[in-house]
Amino acid sequence: MTDILPETNGVTPVPVVAPANLPASNLLQRVLTKGDDQAAIKPVIAYLRAKLLPAVSNTERKAHANPVLVAVWKKLGIPPMSVVALVALVVAGTLRKMLKKQPLLLTNLVGVLYPAYQSIKAVERPEADDDERWLTYWSIFGLFTLLDSISHKVISYVRYYYVPKMLILHWLFARNGSLAVYRQVIRPFLVKYGGYGVVHAADPASIGTSSLVVDGPGPLTKNL
C-alpha cells in the first residue's frame, strides 16, 4: 500500500509505503488515509504520517523479529504487536500508580538509573569526552534534590509537581541540558559572584576538551 504525503507549505509530497504483513502499521495507514479528506487536519495527518507511522512500523518489524514474541504468537495466537501493546499498558499503569502513591521514588528512579549507568560507562572508557556531561548532571541533580528537601512543604501543595520535574530531569541527561544549564547559568554566576577564579574551557562549547584557561586568582585556580 503506497500513499502520497499531502503537500504542505510548498514541500514536495513524499511517498510513504506501509509495510506488508504488519497489521498495526496498515491499520494506522488506513486511518491516516481517511483523514486526508479533512482539510482542517491535513498538517496533523502529514506530521503523523511522517513521524508516527515510521515509528510504529519499525516497532512492529522488531516485534515480528523477536523470537520470544514469535513463540508466544505461535503458542497462544497473540500477535507480537499485541503483546508489545499489552506490556506498554501494564508499564503505563504501573507508572501511573507509582506517580500517585510514590511520586518521589518514581522521579528518583527516572533521574538516577540511566544517568548512573551512563556514568559508570564513562568511568570505564579511557576517553574523557563525556565526563563533564555527567559531572554537571550530578551537580545539578544534587542542587535539585537540595531544593526539594528545603521546600518540601510547599511542594506538597503543588499538584503534579513531579511530572514536570521528571521531564526536566530527562531533558538534563538525554538532551545535554545539564551542560546548557552549567554554561549559561551556573558558571556565569560563579564567575560573577563566587569571588574566586574558575577553571573552565577556553570556549564554553569546547567543554570536554583539554583547552582550559583560568579566570583570575582564587582558591579554585590552579596551574595547568
N, CA and C of each residue as an Amber inpcrd file, in Angstrom:
protein
   672
   0.8510000  -1.1870000   0.0000000   0.0000000   0.0000000   0.0000000
   0.8850000   1.2350000   0.0000000   0.6930000   2.0920000  -0.9860000
   1.5130000   3.2930000  -1.0920000   0.6170000   4.5090000  -1.1220000
   0.9250000   5.5070000  -0.3340000   0.1720000   6.7490000  -0.3100000
   1.1230000   7.8970000  -0.5230000   0.5760000   9.0220000  -0.9890000
   1.3770000  10.2190000  -1.1910000   1.1070000  11.1860000  -0.0580000
   2.1590000  11.6540000   0.5550000   2.0380000  12.6240000   1.6360000
   1.4550000  13.9160000   1.0920000   0.3650000  14.4420000   1.6590000
  -0.2350000  15.6750000   1.1530000   0.7700000  16.8090000   1.1530000
   0.6940000  17.6530000   0.1270000   1.6190000  18.7700000   0.0180000
   1.2750000  19.8280000   1.0520000   2.2760000  20.2170000   1.8520000
   2.0660000  21.2400000   2.8720000   3.1970000  22.2290000   2.8230000
   2.8290000  23.5100000   2.8880000   3.8170000  24.5960000   2.9250000
   4.7960000  24.5250000   1.7620000   4.3180000  24.1010000   0.5980000
   5.1730000  24.0890000  -0.5710000   6.1820000  22.9660000  -0.6050000
   6.1020000  22.0250000   0.3440000   7.0440000  20.9130000   0.3820000
   6.5720000  19.8270000  -0.5690000   7.4850000  19.2660000  -1.3450000
   7.1330000  18.2230000  -2.2980000   6.6190000  16.9920000  -1.5670000
   5.4720000  16.4290000  -1.9930000   4.9400000  15.2450000  -1.3250000
   5.9310000  14.0900000  -1.3650000   5.9500000  13.3180000  -0.2750000
   6.8730000  12.1920000  -0.1590000   6.0690000  10.9020000  -0.1070000
   6.3830000   9.9240000  -0.9640000   5.6550000   8.6560000  -0.9060000
   5.9870000   7.9010000   0.3680000   4.9600000   7.3830000   1.0340000
   5.1490000   6.6120000   2.2540000   4.5460000   5.2350000   2.0350000
   5.3330000   4.2080000   2.2180000   4.8810000   2.8480000   1.9780000
   4.6220000   2.1580000   3.3020000   3.4090000   1.6910000   3.4970000
   3.1030000   0.9090000   4.6940000   3.5790000  -0.5150000   4.4630000
   4.3980000  -1.0870000   5.3520000   4.9480000  -2.4180000   5.1350000
   3.8650000  -3.4790000   5.1070000   4.0610000  -4.4560000   4.2390000
   3.0970000  -5.5460000   4.1250000   3.1900000  -6.4530000   5.3430000
   2.0830000  -7.1340000   5.6430000   2.0240000  -8.1170000   6.7200000
   2.2850000  -7.5170000   8.1000000   2.0890000  -6.2210000   8.2470000
   2.2040000  -5.5740000   9.5460000   0.8500000  -4.9400000   9.8540000
  -0.0320000  -5.6640000  10.5310000  -1.4200000  -5.2010000  10.6990000
  -1.5570000  -3.8610000  11.3970000  -0.7740000  -3.6130000  12.4410000
  -0.9020000  -2.3420000  13.1560000  -0.5130000  -1.1700000  12.2590000
   0.5630000  -1.3390000  11.5000000   1.0020000  -0.2770000  10.5920000
  -0.0150000  -0.0430000   9.4900000  -0.5680000  -1.1340000   8.9460000
  -1.5720000  -0.9990000   7.8920000  -2.8420000  -0.3400000   8.4130000
  -3.2360000  -0.6850000   9.6500000  -4.4190000  -0.0630000  10.2450000
  -4.1950000   1.4330000  10.4310000  -3.0300000   1.8050000  10.9470000
  -2.7180000   3.2220000  11.1270000  -2.6960000   3.9430000   9.7900000
  -2.1580000   3.2890000   8.7660000  -2.1180000   3.8980000   7.4360000
  -3.5210000   4.1540000   6.9070000  -4.4350000   3.2030000   7.1140000
  -5.8140000   3.3870000   6.6440000  -6.4970000   4.5330000   7.3790000
  -6.2480000   4.6190000   8.6920000  -6.8400000   5.7110000   9.4760000
  -6.3240000   7.0580000   8.9840000  -5.0280000   7.1490000   8.7340000
  -4.4500000   8.4070000   8.2580000  -4.9550000   8.7540000   6.8660000
  -5.1610000   7.7460000   6.0280000  -5.6600000   7.9950000   4.6780000
  -7.0680000   8.5820000   4.7100000  -7.8980000   8.0990000   5.6380000
  -9.2460000   8.6540000   5.7720000  -9.2040000  10.1140000   6.2080000
  -8.1940000  10.4720000   6.9820000  -8.0850000  11.8520000   7.4420000
  -7.6020000  12.8180000   6.3840000  -7.1080000  12.2980000   5.2490000
  -6.6130000  13.1760000   4.1850000  -7.7100000  14.0530000   3.5980000
  -8.9660000  13.6070000   3.7160000 -10.0750000  14.3730000   3.1430000
 -10.4540000  15.5760000   4.0040000  -9.9450000  15.6290000   5.2270000
 -10.2790000  16.7260000   6.1300000  -9.2050000  17.8140000   6.0250000
  -9.5530000  18.9010000   5.3490000  -8.5640000  19.9580000   5.1070000
  -8.0430000  20.5650000   6.4070000  -8.8910000  20.6230000   7.4330000
  -8.5070000  21.2860000   8.6790000  -7.3930000  20.5440000   9.4140000
  -7.3180000  19.2330000   9.2180000  -6.3210000  18.4520000   9.9640000
  -5.2310000  17.8830000   9.0580000  -5.1400000  18.3720000   7.8270000
  -4.1190000  17.8550000   6.9130000  -2.6980000  17.9980000   7.4600000
  -2.3400000  19.1480000   8.0570000  -0.9810000  19.2470000   8.6220000
  -0.7300000  18.2190000   9.7190000  -1.7610000  17.9550000  10.5380000
  -1.6100000  16.9610000  11.6060000  -1.4320000  15.5740000  11.0090000
  -2.2470000  15.2510000   9.9920000  -2.1390000  13.9550000   9.3270000
  -0.7580000  13.7900000   8.7020000  -0.2750000  14.8550000   8.0630000
   1.0510000  14.7990000   7.4400000   2.1300000  14.5500000   8.4830000
   2.0080000  15.2140000   9.6240000   3.0020000  15.0320000  10.6940000
   2.9590000  13.6050000  11.2330000   1.7490000  13.0910000  11.4760000
   1.6170000  11.7310000  11.9970000   2.1470000  10.7040000  11.0040000
   1.8890000  10.9400000   9.7140000   2.3730000  10.0010000   8.7050000
   3.8980000  10.0320000   8.6100000   4.4650000  11.2130000   8.7980000
   5.9210000  11.3410000   8.6850000   6.6430000  10.8620000   9.9390000
   6.0150000  11.0030000  11.1210000   6.6940000  10.6780000  12.3800000
   6.1670000   9.4040000  13.0360000   4.8360000   9.3240000  13.1850000
   4.2640000   8.2070000  13.9360000   4.2860000   6.9010000  13.1520000
   3.9100000   6.9500000  11.8700000   3.8450000   5.7220000  11.0740000
   5.1950000   5.0110000  10.9810000   6.3040000   5.7180000  10.6850000
   7.5960000   5.0150000  10.6700000   7.9660000   4.4200000  12.0250000
   7.6250000   5.1220000  13.1130000   7.9470000   4.6020000  14.4470000
   7.1640000   3.3250000  14.7370000   5.8630000   3.3310000  14.4000000
   5.0340000   2.1410000  14.6210000   5.5190000   0.9910000  13.7460000
   5.8320000   1.2870000  12.4850000   6.3020000   0.2440000  11.5680000
   7.6150000  -0.3600000  12.0500000   8.5210000   0.4850000  12.5060000
   9.8120000  -0.0050000  12.9970000   9.6300000  -0.8810000  14.2330000
   8.7570000  -0.4340000  15.1480000   8.4870000  -1.2290000  16.3520000
   7.8540000  -2.5650000  15.9920000   6.9330000  -2.5350000  15.0240000
   6.2550000  -3.7750000  14.6370000   7.2120000  -4.7370000  13.9460000
   8.1240000  -4.2130000  13.1290000   9.1310000  -5.0730000  12.4970000
   9.9950000  -5.7590000  13.5550000  10.4400000  -4.9780000  14.5480000
  11.2710000  -5.5500000  15.6130000  10.4960000  -6.5890000  16.4140000
   9.2040000  -6.3170000  16.6450000   8.3850000  -7.2760000  17.3890000
   8.2480000  -8.5810000  16.6250000   8.0670000  -8.4920000  15.3050000
   7.9290000  -9.6980000  14.4840000   9.2490000 -10.4440000  14.3490000
  10.3610000  -9.7650000  14.6090000  11.6680000 -10.4210000  14.5260000
  12.1330000 -10.9570000  15.8750000  11.3880000 -10.6600000  16.9370000
  11.7730000 -11.1130000  18.2720000  11.3510000 -12.5710000  18.4690000
  12.2940000 -13.4730000  18.7630000  11.9450000 -14.8980000  18.8730000
  10.9710000 -15.2000000  20.0070000  11.0630000 -14.4670000  21.1140000
  10.1500000 -14.7030000  22.2400000   8.7250000 -14.3410000  21.8470000
   8.5590000 -13.1650000  21.2190000   7.2220000 -12.7330000  20.8090000
   6.6610000 -13.6390000  19.7170000   7.5270000 -14.1100000  18.8320000
   7.0790000 -15.0340000  17.7820000   6.6280000 -16.3530000  18.3970000
   7.3580000 -16.8290000  19.4230000   6.9750000 -18.0720000  20.1000000
   5.6210000 -17.9240000  20.7900000   5.3980000 -16.7650000  21.4230000
   4.0950000 -16.5030000  22.0560000   2.9960000 -16.4860000  21.0010000
   3.2960000 -15.9000000  19.8560000   2.3280000 -15.8360000  18.7600000
   1.9420000 -17.2410000  18.2980000   2.9460000 -18.1190000  18.1480000
   2.6770000 -19.4690000  17.6650000   1.9180000 -20.3030000  18.6880000
   2.2380000 -20.1180000  19.9740000   1.6150000 -20.9450000  21.0100000
   0.2420000 -20.4320000  21.4210000   0.1200000 -19.1180000  21.5690000
  -1.1220000 -18.5490000  22.0930000  -1.9510000 -17.8310000  21.0360000
  -1.3620000 -17.6130000  19.8710000  -2.0950000 -16.9260000  18.8160000
  -2.2120000 -15.4300000  19.0200000  -1.3670000 -14.8700000  19.9030000
  -1.4020000 -13.4240000  20.1550000  -0.3310000 -12.7610000  19.2990000
  -0.6990000 -11.8660000  18.3920000   0.2900000 -11.2060000  17.5310000
   1.3380000 -10.4610000  18.3490000   2.5770000 -10.4000000  17.8500000
   3.6560000  -9.7290000  18.5930000   3.3350000  -8.2950000  18.9910000
   2.7080000  -7.5400000  18.0800000   2.4170000  -6.1450000  18.3970000
   1.3800000  -6.0300000  19.5060000   0.4880000  -7.0160000  19.5980000
  -0.4940000  -7.0170000  20.6820000   0.1920000  -7.2370000  22.0240000
   1.2130000  -8.1070000  22.0390000   1.9760000  -8.3300000  23.2690000
   2.7070000  -7.0500000  23.6680000   3.3070000  -6.3780000  22.6720000
   4.0040000  -5.1150000  22.9470000   3.0330000  -4.0870000  23.5210000
   1.8430000  -3.9900000  22.9230000   0.8420000  -3.0360000  23.4070000
   0.3960000  -3.3830000  24.8240000   0.2360000  -4.6810000  25.1000000
  -0.1770000  -5.1130000  26.4370000   0.8890000  -4.7690000  27.4730000
   2.1560000  -5.0430000  27.1340000   3.2530000  -4.7100000  28.0510000
   3.3130000  -3.2010000  28.2780000   3.1180000  -2.4310000  27.2030000
   3.1420000  -0.9730000  27.3280000   2.0270000  -0.4830000  28.2450000
   0.8430000  -1.0970000  28.1330000  -0.2720000  -0.7140000  29.0040000
   0.0240000  -1.0550000  30.4600000   0.6200000  -2.2300000  30.6960000
   0.9580000  -2.6260000  32.0660000   1.9910000  -1.6690000  32.6590000
   3.0190000  -1.3460000  31.8660000   4.0530000  -0.4190000  32.3350000
   3.4480000   0.9540000  32.6090000   2.5920000   1.4250000  31.6850000
   1.9640000   2.7340000  31.8690000   1.0860000   2.7520000  33.1170000
   0.3400000   1.6600000  33.3440000  -0.4950000   1.5790000  34.5370000
   0.3280000   1.5650000  35.8140000   1.4500000   0.8360000  35.7850000
   2.3310000   0.7860000  36.9550000   2.9270000   2.1530000  37.2450000
   3.3760000   2.8340000  36.1860000   3.9520000   4.1690000  36.3660000
   2.9060000   5.1520000  36.8860000   1.6850000   5.0250000  36.3840000
   0.6100000   5.9120000  36.8430000   0.3140000   5.6860000  38.3250000
   0.3030000   4.4150000  38.7280000   0.0540000   4.1070000  40.1360000
   1.1950000   4.6140000  41.0110000   2.4400000   4.4380000  40.5370000
   3.5870000   4.9360000  41.2960000   3.5640000   6.4580000  41.3880000
   3.1270000   7.1090000  40.2930000   3.0760000   8.5700000  40.2950000
   2.0860000   9.0840000  41.3290000   1.0340000   8.3010000  41.5900000
   0.0430000   8.7040000  42.5860000   0.5070000   8.4080000  44.0080000
   1.1280000   7.2240000  44.1980000   1.4450000   6.7800000  45.5580000
   2.8970000   7.0420000  45.9540000   3.8190000   6.9220000  45.0040000
   5.2400000   7.1070000  45.3050000   5.8910000   8.0180000  44.2600000
   5.4450000   9.2680000  44.1460000   5.9880000  10.1400000  43.0950000
   7.4730000  10.4380000  43.2700000   7.9160000  10.5930000  44.5230000
   9.3270000  10.8860000  44.7590000  10.2060000   9.7110000  44.3410000
   9.7720000   8.4940000  44.6700000  10.5330000   7.3050000  44.2810000
  10.6180000   7.1900000  42.7660000   9.4980000   7.3880000  42.0770000
   9.4890000   7.2940000  40.6200000  10.3900000   8.3520000  39.9970000
  10.3270000   9.5710000  40.5200000  11.1630000  10.6490000  39.9930000
  12.6390000  10.3410000  40.1830000  12.9930000   9.8030000  41.3490000
  14.3930000   9.4610000  41.5970000  14.8530000   8.3060000  40.7110000
  13.9630000   7.3580000  40.4300000  14.3190000   6.2730000  39.5140000
  14.6150000   6.8250000  38.1230000  13.7680000   7.7540000  37.6720000
  13.9830000   8.3700000  36.3590000  15.2910000   9.1460000  36.3370000
  15.5710000   9.8590000  37.4360000  16.7370000  10.7290000  37.4640000
  18.0330000  10.0520000  37.8430000  17.9740000   8.7630000  38.2660000
  19.1860000   8.1070000  38.7670000  19.6110000   6.9090000  37.9230000
  18.6800000   6.0280000  37.5460000  19.0610000   4.7480000  36.9430000
  19.8860000   4.9120000  35.6670000  19.3160000   5.5650000  34.6630000
  20.0330000   5.7130000  33.3900000  21.2870000   6.5720000  33.5390000
  21.2230000   7.7380000  34.2150000  22.4500000   8.5190000  34.4030000
  23.5380000   7.7510000  35.1500000  23.1560000   6.9420000  36.1540000
  24.1530000   6.1570000  36.8860000  24.8120000   5.1390000  35.9630000
  24.0090000   4.4920000  35.1330000  24.5500000   3.5110000  34.1760000
  25.5210000   4.1800000  33.2070000  25.1310000   5.3350000  32.6650000
  25.9920000   6.0370000  31.7230000  27.2430000   6.5920000  32.4170000
  27.1220000   6.9810000  33.6750000  28.2820000   7.4830000  34.4110000
  29.3090000   6.3760000  34.6230000  28.8300000   5.1650000  34.9340000
  29.7400000   4.0280000  35.0980000  30.4490000   3.7270000  33.7830000
  29.7010000   3.7830000  32.6780000  30.3170000   3.5630000  31.3670000
  31.3570000   4.6330000  31.0690000  31.0620000   5.8810000  31.4630000
  32.0090000   6.9740000  31.2250000  33.2900000   6.7720000  32.0230000
  33.1580000   6.2580000  33.2550000  34.3420000   5.9990000  34.0800000
  35.2040000   4.9090000  33.4540000  34.5650000   3.8990000  32.8740000
  35.3000000   2.7710000  32.3100000  35.9420000   3.1000000  30.9680000
  35.4330000   4.1270000  30.2840000  36.0110000   4.4850000  28.9910000
  37.2660000   5.3200000  29.1880000  38.3260000   5.0610000  28.4080000
  39.5500000   5.8640000  28.5530000  39.3570000   7.3040000  28.0880000
  38.4370000   7.5170000  27.1290000  38.1920000   8.8750000  26.6620000
  37.4220000   9.6580000  27.7220000  37.6930000  10.9630000  27.7740000
  37.0290000  11.8110000  28.7720000  36.0510000  12.7710000  28.1130000
  35.5330000  12.3780000  26.9350000  34.7190000  13.3170000  26.1770000
  33.3520000  13.5740000  26.8030000  32.8450000  12.6490000  27.6300000
  31.5300000  12.8670000  28.2290000  31.5750000  12.9570000  29.7480000
  32.7780000  13.0480000  30.3260000  32.8800000  13.1520000  31.7840000
  32.2070000  14.4230000  32.2950000  32.4690000  15.5590000  31.6130000
  31.8790000  16.8240000  32.0530000  30.3610000  16.7800000  32.0070000
  29.8350000  16.0800000  31.0060000  28.3750000  15.9930000  30.8810000
  27.7600000  15.3780000  32.1310000  28.3240000  14.2640000  32.5880000
  27.7330000  13.5800000  33.7340000  28.1110000  14.2370000  35.0540000
  29.2960000  14.8470000  35.1300000  29.6440000  15.5970000  36.3370000
  28.6860000  16.7670000  36.5420000  28.4170000  17.4960000  35.4690000
  27.4850000  18.6210000  35.5900000  26.0720000  18.1310000  35.8740000
  25.6860000  16.9890000  35.2880000  24.3430000  16.4700000  35.5610000
  24.1730000  16.1570000  37.0430000  25.1520000  15.4380000  37.6230000
  25.0100000  15.0620000  39.0310000  25.0700000  16.2820000  39.9440000
  25.8250000  17.2970000  39.5540000  25.8510000  18.5300000  40.3500000
  24.4810000  19.1960000  40.3520000  23.8640000  19.2820000  39.1720000
  22.5390000  19.9050000  39.0720000  21.4880000  19.0380000  39.7580000
  21.6090000  17.7170000  39.6120000  20.6730000  16.8150000  40.2850000
  20.7650000  16.9860000  41.8010000  21.9940000  17.1500000  42.3100000
  22.1690000  17.3790000  43.7450000  21.5260000  18.6780000  44.1950000
  21.6840000  19.7520000  43.3980000  21.0440000  21.0240000  43.7320000
  19.5240000  20.8900000  43.7070000  19.0310000  20.1630000  42.7080000
  17.5920000  19.9130000  42.5980000  17.0790000  19.2070000  43.8520000
  17.7980000  18.1680000  44.2790000  17.4000000  17.4040000  45.4620000
  17.4440000  18.2700000  46.7190000  18.4700000  19.1270000  46.8130000
  18.5790000  20.0270000  47.9650000  17.4030000  20.9950000  48.0180000
  17.0490000  21.5690000  46.8720000  15.9100000  22.4890000  46.8260000
  14.6130000  21.7740000  47.1930000  14.4720000  20.5260000  46.7450000
  13.2820000  19.7470000  47.0970000  13.1710000  19.5580000  48.6000000
  14.2980000  19.2250000  49.2320000  14.2670000  18.9690000  50.6770000
  13.9760000  20.2400000  51.4670000  14.4410000  21.3880000  50.9490000
  14.2020000  22.6540000  51.6410000  12.7470000  23.0960000  51.5000000
  12.1950000  22.8780000  50.3110000  10.8450000  23.3930000  50.0260000
   9.8000000  22.2850000  49.9550000  10.0090000  21.1810000  50.6830000
   9.0910000  20.0500000  50.5690000   7.6770000  20.3870000  51.0270000
   7.5440000  21.3080000  51.9870000   6.2030000  21.6750000  52.4510000
   5.4330000  22.4130000  51.3630000   6.1420000  23.2730000  50.6360000
   5.4920000  23.9950000  49.5310000   5.1600000  23.0370000  48.4020000
   6.0930000  22.1240000  48.1020000   5.8980000  21.1720000  47.0080000
   4.6860000  20.2870000  47.2520000   4.4260000  19.9630000  48.5130000
   3.3020000  19.0820000  48.8280000   1.9630000  19.6770000  48.4050000
   1.9080000  21.0020000  48.2250000   0.6660000  21.6510000  47.8020000
   0.6010000  21.8520000  46.2890000   1.6850000  21.5420000  45.5910000
   1.7220000  21.7240000  44.1380000   1.3140000  20.4190000  43.4730000
   0.1810000  20.4250000  42.8150000  -0.3130000  19.2070000  42.1830000
   0.5120000  18.8840000  40.9360000   0.8200000  17.6190000  40.7690000
   1.5820000  17.1230000  39.6120000   2.9690000  17.7660000  39.5080000
   3.5410000  18.1550000  40.6350000   4.8810000  18.7560000  40.6100000
   5.9110000  17.8060000  40.0120000   5.7760000  16.5110000  40.3000000
   6.8110000  15.5620000  39.9070000   6.7850000  15.2350000  38.4110000
   5.6720000  15.5180000  37.7360000   5.6270000  15.2730000  36.2890000
   6.5760000  16.2190000  35.5480000   6.4540000  17.5500000  35.7330000
   7.4380000  18.4240000  35.0720000   8.8550000  18.1910000  35.5670000
   9.0110000  17.7800000  36.8370000  10.3580000  17.5100000  37.3340000
  10.9900000  16.3490000  36.5700000  10.2110000  15.2880000  36.3210000
  10.7390000  14.1570000  35.5540000  11.0980000  14.5750000  34.1360000
  10.2700000  15.4230000  33.5340000  10.5640000  15.9030000  32.1870000
  11.8460000  16.7380000  32.1700000  12.0240000  17.5570000  33.2030000
  13.2390000  18.3760000  33.2950000  14.4690000  17.4900000  33.4700000
  14.3710000  16.4800000  34.3430000  15.4940000  15.5650000  34.5450000
  15.8290000  14.8260000  33.2520000  14.7890000  14.4120000  32.5310000
  15.0260000  13.7410000  31.2460000  15.7440000  14.6740000  30.2830000
  15.3220000  15.9280000  30.2360000  15.9890000  16.8980000  29.3590000
  17.4380000  17.1150000  29.7880000  17.6860000  17.1310000  31.0830000
  19.0420000  17.3630000  31.5830000  20.0070000  16.2710000  31.1460000
  19.5680000  14.9840000  31.2200000  20.5250000  13.9290000  30.9010000
  20.4130000  13.4080000  29.4720000  19.2510000  13.5580000  28.8400000
  19.0860000  12.9970000  27.4970000  19.3680000  14.0110000  26.4010000
  19.2330000  15.2910000  26.6930000  19.4000000  16.3230000  25.6700000
  20.5750000  17.2490000  25.9700000  21.5050000  16.7830000  26.7910000
  22.6490000  17.6150000  27.1800000  22.2090000  18.9150000  27.8440000
  21.0340000  18.8770000  28.4760000  20.5480000  20.0720000  29.1550000
  21.4220000  20.4790000  30.3210000  22.0800000  19.4850000  30.9590000
  22.9350000  19.8100000  32.1040000  24.0870000  20.7110000  31.6870000
  24.6790000  20.4460000  30.5210000  25.7680000  21.3000000  30.0370000
  25.2580000  22.6970000  29.7100000  24.0580000  22.7710000  29.1350000
  23.4880000  24.0810000  28.8040000  23.2440000  24.8990000  30.0670000
  22.7090000  24.2580000  31.1190000  22.4610000  24.9610000  32.3760000
  23.7740000  25.4150000  33.0020000  24.7860000  24.5460000  32.9370000
  26.0820000  24.9190000  33.5140000  26.6920000  26.1060000  32.7840000
  26.6950000  26.0400000  31.4490000  27.3490000  27.0880000  30.6640000
  26.6240000  28.4240000  30.7630000  25.2940000  28.3870000  30.8010000
  24.5240000  29.6200000  30.7110000  24.0750000  30.1740000  32.0590000
  24.0740000  29.3410000  33.1110000  23.5650000  29.8020000  34.4060000
  24.6100000  29.6640000  35.5110000  25.0580000  28.4360000  35.7590000
  25.8940000  28.1780000  36.9320000  27.2640000  28.8220000  36.8020000
  27.9510000  28.5790000  35.6910000  29.2990000  29.1100000  35.5510000
  29.3390000  30.6380000  35.5370000  28.4580000  31.3300000  34.7650000
  28.4610000  32.7960000  34.8390000  28.2040000  33.3180000  36.2500000
  27.3410000  32.6250000  37.0070000  27.0630000  33.0410000  38.3830000
  28.3090000  32.9010000  39.2500000  29.0280000  31.7760000  39.1170000
  30.2340000  31.5670000  39.9170000  31.3220000  32.5740000  39.5590000
  31.4640000  32.8470000  38.2750000  32.4890000  33.8040000  37.8520000
  32.1720000  35.2030000  38.3670000  30.8810000  35.5680000  38.3570000
  30.4970000  36.9290000  38.7330000  30.4230000  37.1190000  40.2370000
  29.8790000  36.1190000  40.9500000  29.6230000  36.3020000  42.3790000
  30.4290000  35.3630000  43.2740000  31.1780000  34.4460000  42.6950000
  31.8660000  33.4570000  43.5190000  33.0560000  34.0050000  44.2730000
  33.6560000  35.0710000  43.7870000  34.7880000  35.6580000  44.4800000
  36.0800000  34.9100000  44.2720000  36.1150000  34.0140000  43.2920000
  37.3560000  33.3010000  43.0090000  37.3780000  32.9060000  41.5460000
  38.5640000  32.5620000  41.0740000  38.7120000  32.1510000  39.6860000
  38.1240000  30.7760000  39.4770000  37.6810000  30.5230000  38.2640000
  37.0810000  29.2420000  37.9230000  37.8330000  28.6390000  36.7530000
  38.2770000  27.4130000  36.9080000  38.9080000  26.7150000  35.8000000
  37.8180000  26.3040000  34.8290000  37.9800000  26.6590000  33.5670000
  36.9290000  26.3740000  32.5990000  37.5240000  26.2200000  31.2180000
  36.6980000  25.8050000  30.2820000  37.1530000  25.6580000  28.9060000
  37.2990000  27.0240000  28.2720000  38.3200000  27.1880000  27.4240000
  38.5340000  28.4600000  26.7480000  37.3150000  28.8400000  25.9370000
  36.7020000  27.8860000  25.3140000  35.4560000  28.0950000  24.5880000
  34.3860000  27.2800000  25.2960000  33.3020000  27.9190000  25.8140000
  32.2800000  27.1470000  26.5390000  31.7570000  25.9680000  25.7480000
  31.7670000  26.0870000  24.4200000  31.2730000  24.9780000  23.6090000
  32.2530000  23.8250000  23.5590000  33.4890000  24.0600000  24.0480000
  34.5070000  23.0160000  23.9680000  34.6830000  22.2840000  25.2810000
  33.7110000  22.4190000  26.2050000  33.7850000  21.6610000  27.4490000
  33.8660000  20.1810000  27.1040000  34.8030000  19.5140000  27.7150000
  35.0410000  18.1260000  27.3680000  36.3470000  17.9660000  26.6270000
  37.0320000  19.1050000  26.3210000  38.3350000  19.0550000  25.6790000
  39.3850000  19.4850000  26.6810000  40.6400000  19.5410000  26.2490000
  41.7240000  19.8670000  27.1670000  42.1320000  21.3310000  27.1020000
  41.4180000  22.1620000  26.3160000  41.7830000  23.5730000  26.1930000
  41.1880000  24.3550000  27.3490000  41.9440000  24.4930000  28.4430000
  41.4440000  25.1340000  29.6500000  42.2030000  26.4180000  29.9320000
  41.4920000  27.4080000  30.4780000  42.1160000  28.6350000  30.9460000
  41.5650000  28.9280000  32.3260000  42.1210000  29.9330000  32.9960000
  41.7180000  30.2400000  34.3590000  41.2970000  31.6890000  34.4450000
  40.1680000  31.9410000  35.1230000  39.7050000  33.3010000  35.3570000
  40.1910000  33.7640000  36.7240000  41.1480000  34.6670000  36.7610000
  41.5140000  35.3480000  37.9910000  42.0670000  34.4640000  39.0830000
  42.5920000  35.0670000  40.1500000  43.1320000  34.3080000  41.2750000
  42.0210000  33.8160000  42.1750000  42.3010000  32.8110000  42.9350000
  41.3050000  32.3220000  43.8680000  41.5780000  30.8960000  44.2610000
  40.8060000  30.3740000  45.2170000  41.0530000  29.0330000  45.7430000
  40.8810000  27.9280000  44.7250000  40.0940000  28.1820000  43.6420000
  39.9200000  27.1280000  42.6450000  40.9200000  27.2410000  41.5100000
  41.7480000  28.2940000  41.5340000  42.7160000  28.4830000  40.4660000
  43.8680000  27.5040000  40.6300000  44.3000000  26.9150000  39.5170000
  45.4470000  26.0210000  39.5750000  46.2310000  26.1370000  38.2810000
  47.4940000  25.8120000  38.3520000  48.3410000  25.8610000  37.1760000
  48.0590000  24.6630000  36.2950000  47.9180000  24.9040000  34.9880000
  47.6260000  23.8280000  34.0510000  48.8560000  23.5490000  33.2070000
